Amino acid sequence: MDKIKDNIFLGIILGAVIPMVSYALILSLLELTSAVNPLRVSTMQVIAIFINFPIFRNILTKYKKDKLGRGMLLSTFILAAWYIIHHNMLSF
């Protein structure tokens, strides 16, 4: 991990790719293990978004990659905002 550059754009890419990959893994594992998916799509999306936080914390504390962590945090906030807007959770 020390060889990875401390770059905000790399953090944005990682912060967007990790939830997409984790969502695909969750969906694939649930399809392989059970005939009927016990989780709703929205629940799997929230789990995929929140997988970023332990990775984000590890990058900030253990590896001292501040810019990388900021990029991950930014993309996580954007994904969370997308989730809220996509599921019509805003009521004015």
N, C-alpha and C positions, 0 to 999 in steps of 0.2 A: 504494500500500500504506500510505502514511502516513495516509490517510483512514479506514482500518479501525481500529475501537476495539480497545484492548488488553483484551480480555474473555475470561475463562476459558471461559465457556459457548460463545462463538463458536469458540474453539479446539477444544472437544469436538465441536461440530457439524462443523467442517472436518476434524478428525481422523477422523471416522466417514464422512463423505461422500466424501472423496478416495479412500480405498481401494475403496469401492463403485463409484465411477465408473471408476476405473482397471481394476478387475476386469471391468466391463462392456465397456470398450474393448479389453482384451486378448482377451476371449472373442469379441467381434465381429470384430476384426482376424484372429484365427486362423481363424474360420469363413469369412471372405471369402477368405483367401489359400490355404487348404489344405482338401482334402476330409476329411482325418482330422486331428484335433487332436493335435499331437505332445506337448502338455503335459498332465499330470494336473491334475485340479481342485485338488488340494492345492498343487501348484506354483504355479498361477495365483493362489491365495489368498495364498501367502507373498509373491509378487512384489507383489501389490496392497497388502499391509500394509507392506512395506518401502519403497514409493514415498513414504510419509509422511516418512521420515527426512531426505532431502535438502531437502524443503520445510520441515520443522521446523527444520533447521539454518539455512536461509536466513532464516527469520522471526526466529530468535534473534540471529543475528550481524549481518545487514544492516539489519533494520528495528527491532531492539531492542524487540520485542513479547514480553515475558517471560510475561505471563499467557496470551496467545494460544498461545505455545509450550507452556506447562504443560498447557493443555487438550488440545492435539494429542497431547502425550506420554501423558497419561492415557488418552485414547481409543485410542491405539496399543497401550498395555499391555493394555487391556481386550480389544481385538481379538486380540492375541497369546495372551492367556489363553483366549479363546474357541476359537482355533485348536487350542491344545494339548488342551483338554478335548474338543472336537468330534472330534478324530482319535485319541482315546484314547492320548495320548503319555505319560500319567502312569501309572507303575506303582509301587505301594507294596508 
